[in-house]
Amino acid sequence: MKTLLLPLLAAFGAEVPPTPVAQPPRVAIIDSGVARTPELAPLVSAEYDMAGSNRPAFQPRYDHGTMVATILARAANRNVDIISIRIDDPSGCPEGANPPCQPSARPIAAAIRRATELNVDAINISLALSRDPEITQAIREAGEKGIRVVLAAGNDGFAHPGNLPQARAAYPNAVLVGAVDSTGQVWSGTNRPDANPDGYLYHWQLGVQVPTTAADGRPMIATGTSFAAPIETARQLAARTSASL
């Protein structure tokens, strides 16, 4: 969490020591872009497009990034500065694929490095990443800088998580997130941790029927590890803020 020092003037004009004013933690959401809905407009400070050119900012083609950002904002009690880093392929998704889609590793690695350059507090990645070493190295660099990297574990129902090489690369500053329902029951579609996790962290968060909004502001209900991840990101921010007090 960053602080801004504001000088104060005493009654007779003498300057007194500045008072620290807490700034909200900064989170990079690497996704399909984020719309500035009425709820998110005060919180989304910037957007970078790593995959396209001349696409208008804050006008995503898909809802996914806005849904993730809305869940994060609510879980963080709106005390967050969101930076959208857009990686969706301008040509869209192949038939039957779930957005956001990006067949190339380069925009995703570039997005992670941009977030690292911006010195954010956390990076939320609600994507199924390829095993491309460029992505893994970019995440390693973020972790080495002390940035929390939160990764969705995937929705295949496997007995081992997706995004595992990336989580191990940034260990212990990366965490994989699985989805449970409101009773704590594991969602059937979530990729579970290994029986004896080695070299990575795995946490559970609500990821079933999570209230959120679409890019046009319509209320929506979301299920999947993509939507459990931003709740974990908010938890990581809260823990870091408490530790810095």
N, C-alpha and C positions, 0 to 999 in steps of 0.2 A: 504494500500500500504506500502511495506517495504522499508527501505532505507539502503544503504550500505555506511559506512564511509571509505573513502580512504585518507590516509595521503599524504600530499604534501611536497616536499622538496624545500626550498627557494634556491636562487642562491648560497648562501654560505654554503649550507648543513644543515642549521638549519630547524628543523621540524616545520611546521606551523599547525594550527588547521585543522583537517580533514574536507573535503567538502562532504556534503551529496549527494549521487548519488541515484536517484530514481530507485527503482526496480519495474518491472511490477507487477500488482496485480495477485494473484494466484486464479485460479478457478478449482474446482474439477468437472469433468463431470462424473456423475454416469450413466453408459449406457452400450453399447455392446462392448466397447473398441474403441480405436482411432488409425487409421493408421497414420504413419508418412509419409504422402504424401509430395511432394516437398514444398507445401505451409505450411504445419503444422510442418514439421520436426524441424524448429528452435524454435517452440513455445511449443511443447509437451515435458515436461521435465521428466515425469515419468508415469509409469502405474502399478497399483496394481490389481491383479485378486482375487476377493473375492469369486468366485464361482467355480473355477476350479484349477487344479494343472498341472504343466508342459505344460501349453499353452504358446506358444511364445508371448512375449510382442509385442504390436503394429501390430499384425496380426489378426484383428478381423474377425469373421465369417460373420458378418453382417455389412451393411453400416451405420446403423442408428447413431452410436456414432460419426463416422467421419463426417457425414453430419452436425450434431449438432455442433461439434467442429469447422468446417470450417465457419459456419455462425457466431459463437461467435468471431472467430479470425477476420473476416472481420468487424463485427460491432464494435469491440474494436480497430480498426485500427492497428491490430497486436501487440498492446501493452498489452500482457497478457501472463501469464505463465500457461499453461494448464496441469493439472494432471488428467490422465484418471484412473477411478476406474471402473473396469469391473465387471458386475454382471450377464451377460447372462448365462443361463443354458447350460452347456456343451453338454447336449443331444439335444439341439435345441428346436424348437417350435412345438407345436401340429399342426396338419393340419388345415389350415385356420387362424391361429393366426399370428399377426404381430409382428416381432421381435423389440426389444429384449424381451425374455420371461424368467421369473424366478418365479416358483411356490412357492418358499419358501421365507418367510420374512427375514430369518436370514442373507443371503448375502447382502441384501439391507440395513438392519440396520447396519451391520458391515461396509459397504461402507460409510455410513453417518458418523459413528463414526471415521473411519479412516480419512476422510476429516476434521473432527473437531480436531482430534489429530494433523493433519498437519497444523492447524491454517490458513486455506485458507481464502481468503476474501469473497468468494461466492461459493455456491454449485448449480450446474444446474442439475435439475432432470426432464428430458423429458420422464417421465414414468407414467403409470397409477399404482398408489400404492394401495396395499391392506390396509384395515383398521386395520391391525395387530398393537397392542399397542406397540410392540417393535420398529417398524418403527416410529410411532408417537413420542415415547419417545426420540429416537435418533435425530429426527428433533427438538424437543423441546430443547434438550441440545445444538445443534448447534446454535439455535436462542439465547439462554441464553448467549452464548459466543460472541454474536454480529456478527455472520456470516450471510450473506444474503443467504436465501434459495429461489431459484426461481423454481417454479413448473408449469409444463404444466397443463392447466385446463381440458384437455381431448377433445376427438373428437366424442362424441356421439350425439351432437346436442341438449343436454338437456338444460332446463331453469335454471339449477343450476350446479355449477362446480364440477368436480372431485377433488380428493386430498384435500378435504375441512378440514377433521380433522387435517391433517398435517399442513396446512396453518394456522389454528387457534392455533395450538400448539406452533408455533414459532412467532406468531404475536407480535410486528409489524415488525419483521425481515424476514418475509416470504411474498412472493407475488405469486398469481396465475396469469397465463398469457393466454389470449384468442387471437384468430387470426383474423386479418382483411386483406383485400386486399390492393393494392397500392392506392386505392381511399378512403380508410377508411371504406369501407363497411364490415360489420361483416360477416365472413365466415359462411356458413350455418351449417357446422359440428362442430363448436366450442361449448363447454359447457359454457353457459353464467353465469354471476353473478346473484345472487338473486336480487329481486327488491330493497330490503333494506339490503345490505351486513352488517353482524354483526360479528365483531371480526376477520375479515380477509381483506386483500388487494387484489384487482383484477385490472390488467392493460391490455391494448390492445397493441399488436405489430403486425408488418407484419408477416403473416404466410401463405400466399397464393402465390404460384409460386415464392418461394425464391431460388435464385441461390446458389448452393453449389457443393460439389464434393463427389464422392463415395470413398470407401477405396482404389480402384486402381487408383484414380486420375481423373476418368472420370467426366466431367461436368454433373450435375443433377439439376432438378428443384423439390423443395419439398413443400408440403402443409400440414399443420396441426399445432396444438398447440405445438407439440414437437419442431418445427422450429421457432415459435414465441418466445419461452422461452429464447434461447440464446441471442436474440436481447435485451430482457429485462435485462438479466444478464449483458450484456455490458453496458447498461444504468445505472444500479445500480453501477457498477464499476466506471463509469465516475462521477457519483454524489458523490460517496465516496471520489474519488481522489480530486475533486474540494473542498470538505469540509475540506480536510486535508491540503490544501495549505495555 
